[in-house]
């Protein structure tokens, strides 16, 4: 059998052979990446569910057996049904008011119709929406404070040295310590006959802000302080003023570190919020978990476990969302953590 070599194969034929080999290699790489990205996580998830299903019946509490995956799924379906029934009740509530008002106006054209707000019990999915609004409000306020402060601190070594003890002092403070102080301050200061937002929302939001701003502040300051000297020299050569230096040099160079801090802050914000809602009895997922714990029914454990899974899933999605934003905003794609 004759052997094929580069000396007796035309150049165009050799290019086709190399192209096919490269294509086969790329297909192999895609398959390996697919296995790593889909198959292995699926196997890990299935193993977890199997171990959970095997261990759950062996754990007996005062409320009965610990729920397995099947029981949690049933409770999740029940929560969905409750939400649908609540929405149907809300629609019927407003329809009855509209019919009543229409009949009243027909008898008395001078009558001004009034629509009363629906005050039914918040469902599980209503609580999810409340928690997401609260955590994003606290996170955005923390970001608005931490990023500019981190830039200013990072640009001055003296200010960095002066601020570092305060940062290290308040960074490890638990939300359990902040919450009573925030509650008393909000109750004393936020006094209004017609408040724009509820005190419970404001208390949870401020607690989240106080606990989650530190990672962004620290990472921003470190990122700004670590700007390469060559970029600083370029700024001096071009005689950029302070604001232009920050916009053109500082921010683009420190974006990877800033987003690392933002991702850490968002994860902390979500954890802190659940704890704050449980302690302050503020509307949200934390209050849902606490209410189910206090309820003590045979379904409580399954509903709590369903809430735990949803809390973890939302935290994961928030982190992935921030990662996508980081990849879009960062010029250095290799600095983007997975």
ZICOR-V435786 format. One record per backbone hydrogen bond with DSSP energy under -0.5 kcal/mol. NH is the residue of the N-H (numbers start at 0). CO is the residue of the C=O. If there is no record, write none. Layout:
nh=NH co=CO
nh=NH co=CO
//
This chain:
nh=7 co=4
nh=13 co=9
nh=14 co=10
nh=15 co=11
nh=16 co=12
nh=17 co=13
nh=18 co=14
nh=19 co=15
nh=20 co=16
nh=21 co=17
nh=22 co=18
nh=23 co=19
nh=24 co=20
nh=25 co=21
nh=26 co=22
nh=27 co=23
nh=28 co=24
nh=29 co=25
nh=30 co=26
nh=31 co=27
nh=32 co=28
nh=33 co=29
nh=34 co=30
nh=35 co=31
nh=36 co=32
nh=37 co=33
nh=38 co=33
nh=39 co=34
nh=41 co=37
nh=42 co=38
nh=43 co=39
nh=44 co=40
nh=45 co=41
nh=46 co=42
nh=47 co=43
nh=48 co=44
nh=49 co=45
nh=50 co=46
nh=51 co=47
nh=52 co=48
nh=53 co=49
nh=54 co=50
nh=55 co=51
nh=56 co=52
nh=57 co=54
nh=58 co=55
nh=59 co=57
nh=60 co=58
nh=60 co=63
nh=63 co=60
nh=65 co=55
nh=65 co=58
nh=71 co=67
nh=72 co=68
nh=73 co=69
nh=74 co=70
nh=75 co=71
nh=76 co=72
nh=77 co=73
nh=78 co=74
nh=79 co=75
nh=80 co=76
nh=81 co=77
nh=82 co=78
nh=83 co=79
nh=84 co=80
nh=85 co=81
nh=86 co=82
nh=87 co=83
nh=88 co=84
nh=89 co=85
nh=90 co=86
nh=91 co=87
nh=92 co=88
nh=93 co=89
nh=94 co=90
nh=95 co=91
nh=96 co=92
nh=97 co=93
nh=98 co=94
nh=99 co=95
nh=100 co=96
nh=101 co=97
nh=102 co=98
nh=103 co=99
nh=104 co=100
nh=105 co=101
nh=106 co=102
nh=107 co=103
nh=110 co=107
nh=112 co=110
nh=115 co=113
nh=126 co=122
nh=127 co=123
nh=128 co=124
nh=129 co=125
nh=130 co=126
nh=131 co=127
nh=132 co=128
nh=133 co=129
nh=134 co=130
nh=135 co=131
nh=136 co=132
nh=137 co=133
nh=138 co=134
nh=139 co=135
nh=140 co=136
nh=141 co=137
nh=142 co=138
nh=143 co=139
nh=144 co=140
nh=145 co=141
nh=146 co=142
nh=148 co=144
nh=149 co=145
nh=150 co=146
nh=151 co=147
nh=152 co=148
nh=153 co=149
nh=154 co=150
nh=155 co=151
nh=155 co=152
nh=156 co=154
nh=159 co=155
nh=160 co=156
nh=161 co=157
nh=162 co=158
nh=163 co=159
nh=164 co=160
nh=166 co=162
nh=167 co=163
nh=168 co=164
nh=169 co=165
nh=170 co=166
nh=171 co=167
nh=172 co=169
nh=176 co=173
nh=177 co=173
nh=178 co=174
nh=179 co=175
nh=180 co=176
nh=181 co=177
nh=182 co=178
nh=183 co=179
nh=184 co=180
nh=185 co=181
nh=186 co=182
nh=187 co=183
nh=188 co=184
nh=189 co=185
nh=190 co=188
nh=191 co=189
nh=194 co=191
nh=201 co=197
nh=202 co=198
nh=203 co=199
nh=204 co=200
nh=205 co=201
nh=206 co=202
nh=207 co=203
nh=208 co=204
nh=209 co=205
nh=210 co=206
nh=211 co=207
nh=212 co=208
nh=215 co=211
nh=216 co=212
nh=217 co=213
nh=218 co=214
nh=219 co=215
nh=220 co=216
nh=221 co=217
nh=222 co=218
nh=223 co=219
nh=224 co=220
nh=225 co=221
nh=226 co=223
nh=230 co=227
nh=231 co=227
nh=232 co=228
nh=233 co=229
nh=234 co=230
nh=235 co=231
nh=236 co=232
nh=237 co=233
nh=238 co=234
nh=238 co=235
nh=239 co=234
nh=244 co=240
nh=245 co=241
nh=246 co=242
nh=247 co=243
nh=248 co=244
nh=249 co=244
nh=250 co=245
nh=252 co=248
nh=253 co=249
nh=254 co=250
nh=257 co=253
nh=258 co=254
nh=259 co=255
nh=260 co=256
nh=261 co=257
nh=262 co=258
nh=263 co=259
nh=264 co=260
nh=265 co=261
nh=266 co=262
nh=267 co=263
nh=268 co=264
nh=269 co=265
nh=270 co=266
nh=271 co=267
nh=272 co=268
nh=273 co=269
nh=274 co=270
nh=275 co=271
nh=276 co=272
nh=277 co=273
nh=278 co=274
nh=279 co=275
nh=280 co=276
nh=281 co=276
nh=284 co=126
nh=287 co=283
nh=288 co=284
nh=289 co=285
nh=290 co=286
nh=291 co=287
nh=292 co=288
nh=293 co=289
nh=294 co=290
nh=295 co=291
nh=299 co=296
nh=302 co=298
nh=303 co=299
nh=304 co=300
nh=305 co=301
nh=306 co=302
nh=307 co=303
nh=308 co=304
nh=309 co=305
nh=310 co=306
nh=311 co=307
nh=312 co=308
nh=313 co=309
nh=314 co=310
nh=315 co=311
nh=316 co=312
nh=317 co=313
nh=318 co=314
nh=319 co=315
nh=320 co=316
nh=321 co=317
nh=322 co=318
nh=323 co=319
nh=324 co=320
nh=325 co=321
nh=326 co=322
nh=327 co=323
nh=328 co=324
nh=329 co=325
nh=332 co=330
nh=334 co=331
nh=335 co=332
nh=336 co=334
//
